[in-house]
């Protein structure tokens, strides 16, 4: 058992036995179906606090041969699936949280080497006689291990995109990181399964688009994983019943994310509500809050008008297809609005090609973000707008 190679199940154990735990274990069945197939590369992007790390910890606890997790999965839905026992704690796992290597900007120039050094050091303990370290780094080591032992690996990478959030202006770092991931995954027989999570979809740079081996499941294209991240209506109803919380009021405050045919709630907000009983915004203070002010202050062609309309309960037409999957390449207001969908500040009706503010919690964040002298015109417009005036009255009533 190591930190990165065949890790323990401690992180998932803490989630599993928390007061509020919602069973998302059927994600495992979908990953088992992808194991050692052409669909074995999976990337999930969701806003912060949508359960991405919990899911990564769950998968690590399930697959890692460095622990015994049978008791953690006892009674969960996956236990009844036919594939459950054939994979439980039977695989060699490499588990990385990229954010742990980038907790300061000074690490940007060294983090790729550090990742490789730390993983190779642990691989030495298990496979020391099977490889020599050469200029190909971690991919070269893993190729040697596979060639000599036939041993493949399951990769679980959390916060894969934090590089793009920390190094917004460092294209050299971004490209070097994509090159590293490309070398680690593309065309490599030692990859049994590769599962990555982040806020942003995968960034592509022309010839650096080789990460297209990954099937992406995002806020815009959730696919079969729509219900595996965030709480569904049924799950929230059950929690409201258990904790004696008004479900209709919970809907007004926290419902509204459209993922496929499902209405999804932010699980962190719902859990906080069940714990405290207070209806309020639980987003303030997260990493993306400052981003909201920064991006709307850009005021690309008509952005203020779009926000005014949405704060008045309106929907706004948007083209999401030109978004470059980063936090710096903006040419129109559509790029900013699409980013805000991925950050969780807007939701998208793909059929109508419209975005809107999903619920009262996020409306609060927008109102806080525009509550300064530079946005006086917007506030006045809201006061003149009948729908927005109604919304602001609702805000006062719900507070």
N, C-alpha and C positions, 0 to 999 in steps of 0.2 A: 504494500500500500504506500502510495506517495502523495505528494501535493498535486502533481499534474498527471502522473502516470498511475492508472488504476487507483483513483482516489477513494476516500471513505464516503459514507452516506450521511455524514453528520448534518450537512446543510439541509438536505431533504427531510431528515428526521425532525428538525426543528419546525419546519413548515407543517409536516404531517400531523404533529401532535399539538399544534397551536389551537387556541379556542375556536377560531374561524378557519376552517379548511374545507374547500370545495374540491371534489374529486375530478381531476382532469386527466386521469390515468389512461384514458382511451387514446390519447396522443401516442402512447407506446405502441398500440396495435398498428397505427399508420407508419410508424418508424420501422417496426418489424417487417412490414410488407415491403418497405423500401430497401431493406438490408441486402447488400450485395446484388443490387439490380442497377440498371441505368438511372433509376430514380433515387439513388442513395445520397444525392447532394441536395440538402434542404436548407433554405435560408428564410427565417421568420423575422419580419420587421413589424414592430408595434410601438406605441408610445411608451414612455416611462410608466411604471406602476401597473402594467397590464399583465404581469405574471410570467414574463419571459425568463427571468432568472430562476423562478421556482420550477418552471418546466425543464430548464436545463439541468438543475439539480436533481430533479426526479429521474430524468433519463440517465444521468450519470450513476445515480444510486441503483437503478435497475440493471444497467449493463455491466458495470464495473466488477471485475473479478477480484478486486481488492477489498470487498466487503460482502456481508451477508444481509440482504435486504428483505428476506421473506416476510418478516414480521411487519415491516413498514407497508407492504402492499397487501397484507391480509385484510380482506373485506372490501377492497377497492374493486371497481368495475373490471379492470384489466385482469384480475385474478381468474375470471371465468373464461377468458379468451383462450382459444386453442394454442396460440403462439406463446403464451405467457411463460411457461416453464422452460421452453427450449432456449430462451435467451437470458433468463434471470441469472445475473452475476456470472456470466460465462464468457465475457469478452474483455479484451484489453482496451482500455479507454485512455485517451489523452484529453484531459479537461482543462480548458484555458478560459480565464476571464481577462480579456485584453486590458480592461481598465486597471487591473492590479499592476500592470506593467507601465501604466501611464498616469500615475497620480500626481505628476508634476510635468510641466511643459519641457523641462530640461531633459526628460527621458525620451523625447521624440527621436533624437538622433541615435539612441542606443537600444530602444526597446526590442527591435527585431532580433538583434544579437542576443539580448538577454533571454528572450523566449526560447531561442534555440539552445543556448547554453544550459538553461535550467532543465529543459525537457531531456536533453542528451545526457545530462548528469544522472537523472533518474533512470534513464534507459540503460545506462552502464551497469547499474546494480542488478538489473534483470537479464541483460543480454550482453554483458561486457566482452565476451569472447566472439561475438557474432559480427562485429563491425569495427572499422577504424574511422576516425573523423577526418573528413577531407573538405575540399573547398565547396562541396555541394551542401554542407551543413545538415540540418535536420532531415530534409527530404532524402539526401544521400544515405544517412544512417538508417532511415526507415526502409529504404530500398534494399540495403544489405541484410537487414533483419528478415525481411520478407523472403528474400532469395534463399537464405540459409535455413530458415525455420518454417516458412509458409505462414507465418503469423501476421494476420492483418490487424487493423486498429479501427476503433470507433472514435471519431473526433467530435467533441462537444465544445463549441466556442461561444461564449457569452460576450456581449458588448463588442461585437466584432468591429463596429463602425465608430467607436469612440475616437479613433485616429482622425476621422474626417470632421469630428466636432471640435477636437482640440487643435488640430493643425489646419484650420480653415484656409489659411493663405500659403501653406507649405505643400505645393503640388508635388515637389520632389519626394517628400515623405509619403504622401498618399500613393504615388506610383510605385515607390519601393515596397510599400506594404502590399499592394495588389500583386506585384511581382512575386513576393514571398508566398502569398496565398496560392497564386497560380502554380508555382513550383511545388507547393505542398500537396495540391489536390489534383491538378489536371493530368489525366492519363496515368495515374498512380494505382497500381494493382493492390497496394497495401491498404487502400481506403475501403473499409467494409461499409462505413456509413459516416457522413459528415453533416453535422447539424450546427447551424450558426444562428444567433439571434442578435438583433440590433434595433435601433430606431429607424434608420434609413435603409431603403433598398440598396442593392449593390451598385456602386459607382462604376461607370464605364468610361474609359479614355481610349477611344480608337483602338489601337493595337493592344491596349491593356484591357480588352473586354473578354479575356479568356475565362473569367469566372462565370461565363454563361452556362457552365455545366450545372449550376445551381438552379433548382426550381424555387421560385420566390413566392412567398405567401405574405402579402402586405395588407395595409389598411384598404388599399384600392383593389387588391386581388387576393382575398383571403382563402379562396378555394375550399378544400375539404377541412382546413384547420380553423374555419371561422369560429367555431364554438370552443376551441381548445385554449383560447386566450381571452381573458375577460369573463365576466359572469353573464349567463343568459337570463332571460326573463323568468324562467321557471326556477332557476337557482336563487335569484334575488327574492322571488316570492316566498320561497322556503325559508330564507334567512329572515325576512321581515316577520313571518309567522313565528319563527323560533324566538326572535328577540323583541317581539311585540312592537314593531315599527310600522308606521303608516306606509303601505305600499304605493298608494296613489301619489303621495308627496315624494316618495323616493323616486318614482318615475319622472316627475317633473324636474327633480334636481339632477338625476344622474343617468337617465336613459338617453337614447338618441343616436348611439353609434351604429351605423348601418354596415354590417359586414355580410355580404351576400344577402340571404333572406332573413338574417337574424338581427335582432336588436341586442346590442352588447353593452354592458355596464363596465366602467372602470372598477376593477376589483379592489384597488386600494381605497378608493373613495367609499365604496359600499362597506368594506371591512371597518373603516374608521367610523362610519355612521353607526354600524351595529355596536361598536365598542362604546361610543360616546353618546349616541342618541341625538347629536346636534346636526342639523341640516346646514351645511356651509360648504365653501370651497376648500378642498384639501390639496389643491394644486399649488398654491402659492408657496414659493421657496424651493420648488423643484428646479432642476437645471434648465428646463425649457421656458420658465416664466420670463426671464430676461429676454430670451429670444423673441417672445411674442411682441414686446415693446419695440425691440430693434427692427423687426421685420415690418410691422405695420407703420412705423415711423418712416420707412422708406417711401411710402405713399406713391408707388408706381401708378401709372395712368389709371386713375379712378379707384384706387384701393380704398381710400376713405369712404367713397360713396358705396363701395361694396360692403364694407364693414357696417356702415349706417343701415343699409338694407337688411343685413343679417341680424343686427341687433334689434331690428324691428320685426323679427320672426320671419324674415324673407329668405328666399333661396337665390343663389347667384350662379349664373352660367360660368363654367370654367373648362379650360382645355388642360387636362392633366398629363397629356402624352409627351409634352416637350420638356418636362421637368428632368433635370440632369442628376437627380439623386444626390445632391450635396446641399450645403448651407451657404453657398457663396455665389453660385452661377444663376443670377436672376436677370431675365430680360424683360419680363412683363409681370403684371400683377398675378397672372395665372400661375407663374412659378412660385410666388410667395404663398398663394392660397393652397397650392398643392403641398408645399412643405408643411403648412399648418395642419393639413389632413394627417400627414405622417406623424406630426408632433402631438396630435390628439386634440388640437384646438378647433378643428372643424371636422365634419363628417361629409361623406360624398354619396349622393344618389347617382350611381354610375349610369343607370338607364336614362335618366334625365340630364346627365352631365351637369349637375348642380351641386354646390357645396352650401352648407349652412351650419350654424352654431348648434351643437347637439342638445344642450340642456342648460338649466339654470346655473349649474356650477361653472360651466365654461363661459356663459354670459357674464358672470361676475368677474372672471379674469379679464375679459375684454373691457368691461367698464372700468376696472382698476387700471388697465394699461393705458386707456385714453383719458384718464382723469388728470390732465395737466394742461397748462395754458396753450400748448401747441395744438391741442385738439378742441379748443373752445367751439369752433364751428361745428364739429361733429356733435357735441353735446347739445348745442342749440338746435341742430337738425333733428336730433332724437326727441327733443321736447316738442318740436313742431309736428313730428310724425305721429299720426294716430296709433299705428301698430306698435311703434317703439314706446310711446307714452303708456300704452296698456302693459307692455312688457315691464317697464320700469315700475309701474304700480304693482304688478305681480311680484317684482323683486322685493318691494317693501312689505307686501303681505306675507311672502314666504320666509322673510328674514326672521 
